[in-house]
Amino acid sequence: MRTKLREAEEGLARAKSEYLHMKDQSDSHLQRKDEELQRKNTEIAALALLKDKLEEANSTLMNEKQSLEDEFKSNKTIWQKQLAELESLHDKHQEGKSVPLAQNPELDADRDLRRRNSTDLELQEKLAALSQEIESLKSSAAADNQEKDALREELSSTHEKLRKANETNQLLLDKNRTLSQNLTKFKKGLKSRPLRDTPSTATSQHNVTSTSTPAKQKPTSAESNKQESGCTIIKEKGSRKFLCPPPPHTNGTSTKSKAVLSQPVMQSVSACYSSTPIPEARRRTLAQLTDYIPDVDCTDVTFRRALLASSIGGSIQSLIVRVTQSQTALAKTHDISMYLCPALELNPWCPTTPGKHGYMFVGLGQEEKTFMEPHVGLNVFLGKTRSHGKPKEYCYLGVYTAVRVNGLSVDEWNSLSDEFKIIYSNTTKEKNKDPRTVEVIRAAYDAGGLSVPCVRLQCTGFNEGLYNVLLAARSAPSPPRPDRTAEKRRRDDEDDYPAQSRRSAPHETNVAVGPKDKL
């Protein structure tokens, strides 16, 4: 026993060492992100200064251009007057040619010749000067236009750089915030596990619960790889290892541990599904709405779908849960005919905190016409994944108004993860009964041929009475689970589809067959 205790302590010491190592790496990563953010801010400031200089230069050039245009107009008027005078002199000169000579023809002819020569010279000089001035003004105007176009292009390029820099800055801030939140949750998860435990109390004091069954065979090589210094590795993620102390032996018979992650660690894992940030335009729309702050702290309180179905009614698989035939007394008391159970990993823009607003992706197949008009008074329960193979836990977010908004653009679709795109493309194929392959459907989303339908969720209240009843039912001992009879299945089907819609589509059902349908 002492040897096993020593081995457990060594394993926990190694876990603590790895935690400190990860903390140092996270701190250094955060420091690098801060430095990069500072560099981006400096670059943004420099670009802003350059933008101001370019705008000032553009304003100066515009003023110069305006003054040149005014000067050109005034000179043009003067030139037109001078040209009119020259044409008048020329006409007079032509008229003088037809006048009969005076009594002294030789003298008059000589005088006329000198007059004509001087007039022609003056005209030629003035015309040459005017031509040169016109050409110089044309070249100056062309140069000004070229410089103005160049400044416009540079100003447009500067605006684009500023926009990209702002987007990069916002993305870095979001990543920094998400990393800090996940690091805080991870620290809480590790702090909830004691560093030293005795074999008799290790299982009860540790945040990992285990159920033991007698082992009939020796551990295989795959199972032996999951052992480290007598401790079971229940989850590995990169260099992170979550260890569970070995269970005690009974009468020389070894036992096999079935471990479940502690609640803080499960919340840290589930938080990865909500790491996709909501685009800035939609975030500004949500920011204009008023957040509702409930009077109770229910952030960490979750419910099973079976408890929701038994307490309120409806099926345990659909996202849109209709309660008509299976409506319970609690549902009648609170006038609940429909409630929503979106899964976070398939609706990454859903609100994650009671009273907040968000979006969900609903509108495929028979849900195509849902929420075209605002639907008020919907109770929303958000589903979060606990661990692999375990059912989801649903937290109560409050009372919401759901309404269809514009579908996702190509840029918004591209901001989502590849895993989500594959799952959603497969769900589109199943719900829309699309004969195309999943790859072709995803390519249609990538190209903008298909758009993800989007529903806005606006929180309008928090039903404390419903929440308290569910909380009491959650704390009560679970009764024996009855068999699901055909009558119960028929009532659930009637909840999901009224009789009229079933007659129009007799071979279709709204009950989801797997997690991929929980959009």
Beta strands, then each sheet from edge to edge (+ up, - down):
strand 1: 209-214
strand 2: 227-228
strand 3: 231-237
strand 4: 240-244
strand 5: 255-260
strand 6: 320-322
strand 7: 338-340
strand 8: 358-360
strand 9: 375-384
strand 10: 393-405
strand 11: 454-461
sheet 1: 1+ 5-
sheet 2: 2+ 3- 4+
sheet 3: 6+ 7- 9- 10+ 11- 8+
end
